[in-house]
Amino acid sequence: MGAMSSKHKKFGDVCTDYLSILIGFIHNRSLTIEMLTKDCPIPQANDTGLLSYKDHLPLTQLIIGDTNRTDSKAAYRLGPLRCNGDNNYWNAASFNTESSYLHFPTFHGELSADISFFFKTSAASGVFLENLGIKDFIRIELNSPAEVLFSFDVGNGPFVVAVVSPSQLNDNQWHYVEAERNIKAASLRVDHLPRIAREATADGHIHLQLNSQLFVGGTALRQKGFVGCIRALQLNGVNLDLEERAKMTPGVNPGCPGHCTSYGNLCHNGGQCIEKYNGYSCNCTPSAYDGPFCKKEVSAFFEIGTSLIYNFQEFYGIAKNLSAHLSAIYMDRTISTENTAFSFQTTRAPSILLYVDSYHEEYLAVILLQNAFSSLK
């Protein structure tokens, strides 16, 4: 079970003496689980499952089935999470106009093509990528707000695979596209929708012969260009550096804004999401938490009679070194509102939870009374 209680079946119907399962290889990230089963009636075997989306992490629960047989036992060991970076996962480009595009060397996929990427747009249509030959071509496009087309021609006439989504795809949220083509069939998958596949013509041409540049975000004729963001573009296992090419291309910007609004609550416990061109960071200052996502609790354990004291002397030091006139100005300044927030756990009352005093005999105290109600003075 992954993030947001999403369930992912990673293996089944395999009984092994020693089973090693890779359940979380996501864009150079891996999470390995080793499982030991007893009384296995079949020889040792391997079974592997993959999490398709990075957002499925972290793994929160592992359920092992078929353990209710007599003398049947199971055990698992959770290995380390190995992070090798995800530079390509966030490698993105923003296409600002329908006439803007990036160009790359000719795509060589004569007998097979495996293309994947993410896109985000509010436009109703647009071409994600296109590569032309004398007669042959390959193209992936958003044909309408809810339809993605994968089309190509190897000399037998246009071959089209379409996926229609039940919801709009131009909702300015990230969507995943994966297109495959070989000499036997072609398929297209969008997000978690079922993969649509079509068998190729039994007799006919099989080689995809291209000779022009590969256009990303537009076409050679500069028509039906894509307006929005594309990231993590991969062709036959090769990652295209969209950001580097966008730096030298008018009408295209490296990176893609909107990370903080495209993924829901990225920063937890009141943390502030800070937008970056190739990602985001969390400002945890407004919260009582730390860490990259403001989920690491900043706390302390107090034994009876102990306390933690902070001395803030900057204001006093400033005032002491100023003239009498300026010092009086600083001393007369008052704060109209003060916000203090914290969480606590205790079994003892009464207790002083917080006490703050000033050089002018002003103070603020939060006290837990015997009846479990707090008092503010």
Residue pairs with C-beta under 8 A, 6 or more apart in sequence:
1 7
1 8
1 59
1 60
1 61
1 62
1 63
2 8
2 51
2 56
2 57
2 58
2 59
2 60
3 55
3 56
3 57
3 58
3 60
5 60
6 56
8 23
8 49
8 51
8 56
9 49
10 21
10 23
10 49
10 50
10 51
11 19
11 21
11 47
11 48
11 49
12 65
14 45
14 47
15 37
15 40
15 41
15 42
15 66
16 35
16 37
16 40
16 42
16 44
16 45
16 46
16 47
17 36
17 37
17 40
17 44
18 34
18 36
18 44
19 34
19 35
19 36
19 37
19 45
19 46
19 47
20 32
20 33
20 34
20 35
20 46
21 32
21 33
21 34
21 35
21 47
21 48
21 49
22 30
22 31
22 32
22 48
22 49
22 50
23 31
23 32
23 33
23 49
23 50
23 51
23 59
24 30
24 31
24 32
24 50
24 51
24 56
24 57
24 59
24 81
25 31
25 50
25 51
26 50
26 51
26 52
26 53
26 54
26 56
26 57
27 54
27 86
27 88
27 89
27 232
28 83
28 84
28 85
28 86
29 54
29 57
29 81
29 82
29 83
29 84
29 86
30 81
30 82
31 57
31 59
31 78
31 79
31 81
31 82
32 79
32 80
33 62
33 76
33 77
33 78
33 79
34 76
34 77
34 79
35 64
35 74
35 75
35 76
35 77
36 74
36 75
36 76
37 72
37 73
37 74
38 71
38 72
38 73
38 74
39 69
39 71
39 72
39 73
51 57
53 176
54 86
54 89
55 263
62 76
62 78
64 74
64 76
66 72
67 73
67 74
88 232
88 234
88 239
89 231
89 232
90 231
90 232
90 255
90 278
90 279
91 231
91 232
91 233
91 239
91 240
91 241
91 242
91 243
91 278
92 229
92 230
92 231
92 232
92 242
92 243
92 254
92 255
92 256
92 278
93 102
93 216
93 217
93 229
93 230
93 231
93 242
93 243
93 245
93 246
93 252
93 253
93 254
93 255
93 256
94 228
94 229
94 246
94 252
94 253
94 254
94 255
94 256
94 257
95 101
95 217
95 218
95 225
95 226
95 227
95 228
95 229
95 230
95 251
95 252
96 227
96 251
96 252
96 253
97 225
97 227
97 251
98 126
98 218
98 222
98 223
98 224
98 225
98 226
98 227
99 218
99 222
99 225
99 251
100 217
100 218
100 225
100 249
100 250
100 251
100 252
101 215
101 216
101 217
101 218
101 219
101 222
101 225
101 249
101 252
102 215
102 216
102 217
102 242
102 245
102 246
102 249
102 252
103 213
103 214
103 215
103 216
103 245
104 213
104 214
104 216
104 240
104 245
105 213
105 214
106 131
106 210
106 211
106 212
106 213
106 214
107 113
107 131
107 138
107 210
107 214
107 235
107 236
108 210
108 236
109 138
109 181
109 208
109 210
109 235
109 236
110 207
110 208
110 209
111 182
111 183
111 206
111 207
111 208
112 180
112 181
112 182
112 183
112 236
113 138
113 152
113 179
113 180
113 181
113 182
113 208
113 235
113 236
114 179
114 180
114 234
114 235
114 236
114 237
115 129
115 140
115 177
115 178
115 179
115 180
115 233
115 234
115 235
115 236
116 176
116 177
116 178
116 179
116 232
116 233
116 234
117 128
117 176
117 177
117 230
117 231
117 232
117 233
117 234
118 174
118 175
118 176
118 177
118 230
118 231
118 232
119 128
119 142
119 174
119 175
119 177
119 226
119 228
119 229
119 230
119 231
120 172
120 173
120 174
120 175
120 228
120 229
120 256
120 258
120 262
121 142
121 169
121 170
121 172
121 226
121 227
121 228
121 229
122 170
122 171
122 172
122 227
122 228
123 142
123 170
123 226
123 227
123 228
124 142
124 144
124 145
124 170
125 141
125 142
125 143
125 144
125 145
125 224
126 141
126 142
126 217
126 224
126 225
126 226
126 227
126 228
127 139
127 140
127 141
127 142
127 215
127 217
127 218
127 219
127 224
127 225
127 226
128 140
128 141
128 142
128 177
128 216
128 217
128 226
128 230
129 139
129 140
129 214
129 215
129 216
129 217
129 233
130 137
130 138
130 139
130 140
130 141
130 214
130 215
130 218
130 219
130 220
131 137
131 138
131 139
131 210
131 212
131 213
131 214
131 215
132 210
132 211
132 212
132 220
133 208
133 209
133 210
133 211
133 212
134 209
134 211
135 153
135 155
136 152
136 153
136 154
136 155
136 208
136 209
136 210
137 151
137 152
137 153
137 210
138 151
138 152
138 181
138 208
138 210
139 149
139 150
139 151
139 152
139 219
140 148
140 149
140 150
140 151
140 177
140 179
141 148
141 149
141 151
141 224
141 226
142 148
142 169
142 170
142 226
143 149
143 162
145 168
145 169
145 170
146 164
146 165
146 166
146 167
146 168
146 169
147 162
147 163
147 164
147 165
147 169
148 162
148 163
148 165
148 169
148 177
148 188
148 190
149 160
149 161
149 162
150 160
150 161
150 162
150 179
150 181
150 186
150 188
151 158
151 159
151 160
151 161
152 158
152 159
152 181
152 186
152 208
153 159
154 204
154 205
154 206
154 207
154 208
154 209
155 204
155 205
155 207
155 209
156 201
156 204
156 205
159 186
159 198
159 200
159 201
161 179
161 186
161 187
161 188
161 196
161 197
161 198
162 188
162 196
163 188
163 189
163 190
163 193
163 196
165 190
165 191
165 193
169 175
169 190
172 228
172 258
172 261
172 262
173 262
174 231
174 262
174 263
175 190
175 191
176 189
176 190
176 191
177 188
177 189
177 190
178 188
178 189
178 190
179 186
179 187
179 188
179 189
180 186
180 187
180 188
181 187
181 208
182 200
183 200
183 206
184 199
184 200
185 197
185 198
185 199
185 200
186 197
186 198
186 200
187 195
187 196
187 197
187 198
188 195
188 196
188 197
189 195
189 196
200 206
212 220
213 220
214 235
216 230
216 233
216 240
216 242
217 225
217 226
217 230
217 252
218 224
218 225
218 226
219 225
229 256
229 258
230 242
231 242
231 256
232 239
233 239
233 240
233 242
234 240
242 254
243 254
243 255
243 278
244 254
245 252
246 252
246 253
246 254
247 254
253 277
254 277
254 278
255 276
255 277
255 278
256 277
256 278
257 275
257 277
258 275
259 266
259 273
259 275
259 276
259 279
259 280
260 266
260 273
260 274
260 275
260 280
266 273
266 280
266 282
266 293
267 273
267 282
267 283
267 284
267 293
267 294
268 287
268 289
268 293
268 294
268 295
269 284
269 287
269 288
269 289
269 294
269 295
270 286
270 287
270 289
270 294
271 282
271 283
271 284
271 286
271 287
271 289
271 293
271 294
272 282
272 283
272 285
272 286
273 280
273 281
273 282
273 283
274 280
274 281
274 282
274 283
281 292
282 292
282 293
282 294
284 290
284 291
284 294
287 294
288 297
288 298
288 299
288 341
288 342
288 343
289 295
289 296
289 297
289 298
290 296
290 297
290 298
300 308
302 308
304 348
315 330
316 359
318 330
319 327
319 330
319 331
320 327
322 330
331 360
338 364
340 354
340 364
340 366
342 353
342 354
344 353
344 368
346 368
349 368
349 369
349 370
349 371
349 372
350 367
350 368
350 369
350 370
351 367
351 368
352 365
352 366
352 367
352 368
353 366
353 367
353 368
353 374
354 364
354 365
354 366
355 363
355 364
355 365
355 366
356 363
356 364
356 365
357 363
357 364
363 377
364 376
364 377
365 375
365 376
365 377
366 374
366 375
366 376
367 374
367 375
367 377
368 374
369 375
